[in-house]
Amino acid sequence: MEKKRQSNRKALKLYLKVVDTKTGDLLGHAVDITEKGVMLTREGPIEAGVGFDLQLELPAEIQGLREIHFSARSMWSTKDSETDFYNTGFEFSGLSDRDSRIIDEVIKKYCF
């Protein structure tokens, strides 16, 4: 059974690059975010249930940083009905207090 989302997504005003830190490859672009996770858009699907080490590039310096590093697990992936891209939901795992505060600031400043 699919786990029900507990936080309302906040759409980002601009897409933020997300890089797989193990490979250095662009994994996708963050299009919405919550304090619990992030949704990426990309050209192909991502298998559900896979753990990743990721880097989120911030739109501006926040608390002295231009990016944050975190672990996340892919929860689902589906083709966008309006584009040729796939959307994938990730749940943060072990997000530090500092990075949680940065995510909160991103939500306040860069989401609608």
C-alpha positions as CSV (number, residue, x, y, z in Angstrom):
1,M,0.0,0.0,0.0
2,E,1.3,3.4,-0.9
3,K,2.3,5.6,2.1
4,K,0.1,8.7,2.2
5,R,1.8,12.0,2.1
6,Q,1.6,13.9,5.4
7,S,2.8,17.3,4.1
8,N,1.4,19.6,1.5
9,R,3.8,20.1,-1.4
10,K,5.0,23.6,-2.1
11,A,5.7,24.4,-5.8
12,L,9.1,26.0,-6.4
13,K,9.2,29.3,-8.3
14,L,12.3,28.0,-10.1
15,Y,13.7,24.5,-10.8
16,L,16.7,23.5,-8.6
17,K,19.3,21.1,-9.8
18,V,19.6,17.8,-7.9
19,V,22.8,15.8,-8.4
20,D,23.5,12.2,-7.4
21,T,26.7,12.6,-5.4
22,K,27.9,9.0,-5.9
23,T,28.0,9.5,-9.7
24,G,28.2,13.2,-10.1
25,D,25.3,13.0,-12.6
26,L,22.3,15.4,-12.7
27,L,19.5,13.3,-11.4
28,G,16.8,15.9,-12.2
29,H,15.3,19.2,-11.1
30,A,13.4,19.8,-7.9
31,V,9.9,21.2,-8.8
32,D,8.3,21.0,-5.4
33,I,9.4,20.5,-1.9
34,T,8.1,19.9,1.7
35,E,9.9,19.5,5.0
36,K,9.7,15.7,4.4
37,G,10.8,15.3,0.8
38,V,11.2,16.6,-2.7
39,M,9.7,15.9,-6.1
40,L,12.0,15.8,-9.1
41,T,11.3,16.0,-12.8
42,R,13.5,14.3,-15.4
43,E,13.5,12.5,-18.7
44,G,13.2,9.0,-17.4
45,P,11.6,7.1,-14.4
46,I,13.5,6.2,-11.3
47,E,12.8,2.9,-9.6
48,A,10.9,3.2,-6.3
49,G,12.5,2.1,-3.0
50,V,16.1,3.1,-4.0
51,G,18.3,5.1,-1.6
52,F,20.3,8.1,-3.0
53,D,22.9,10.5,-1.7
54,L,22.0,13.8,-3.2
55,Q,23.0,17.4,-3.6
56,L,20.4,20.2,-4.0
57,E,21.7,23.4,-5.5
58,L,20.2,26.4,-3.7
59,P,18.9,29.4,-5.6
60,A,21.0,31.7,-3.5
61,E,23.4,31.5,-0.5
62,I,21.5,30.4,2.6
63,Q,23.2,30.2,5.9
64,G,26.5,30.5,4.1
65,L,25.8,27.5,1.7
66,R,25.1,27.2,-2.0
67,E,24.0,23.6,-1.8
68,I,23.0,21.0,0.7
69,H,23.8,17.3,0.8
70,F,21.3,14.7,2.1
71,S,20.1,11.1,1.7
72,A,16.7,10.3,0.3
73,R,14.7,7.3,-0.8
74,S,12.7,7.3,-4.1
75,M,9.0,6.6,-3.2
76,W,7.3,6.6,-6.6
77,S,7.8,7.6,-10.2
78,T,5.2,8.4,-12.8
79,K,5.1,9.9,-16.3
80,D,3.8,13.5,-16.3
81,S,0.5,13.6,-18.1
82,E,1.3,16.9,-19.8
83,T,4.9,16.5,-20.8
84,D,7.4,13.8,-21.9
85,F,9.1,13.9,-18.4
86,Y,8.7,11.7,-15.3
87,N,8.1,12.9,-11.8
88,T,9.6,11.1,-8.9
89,G,8.9,11.6,-5.2
90,F,11.7,11.3,-2.7
91,E,11.5,11.2,1.1
92,F,14.4,12.7,3.1
93,S,16.2,10.4,5.4
94,G,18.4,11.7,8.2
95,L,18.2,15.4,7.3
96,S,20.3,17.4,9.7
97,D,18.8,20.2,11.8
98,R,20.7,22.7,9.8
99,D,19.6,21.3,6.5
100,S,16.0,21.2,7.8
101,R,16.2,24.9,8.6
102,I,17.6,25.6,5.1
103,I,14.7,23.6,3.5
104,D,12.3,25.7,5.6
105,E,13.9,28.8,4.3
106,V,13.7,27.6,0.7
107,I,10.0,26.9,1.2
108,K,9.4,30.4,2.7
109,K,11.4,32.3,0.0
110,Y,11.1,30.3,-3.2
111,C,7.7,28.5,-3.1
112,F,4.2,29.4,-3.8
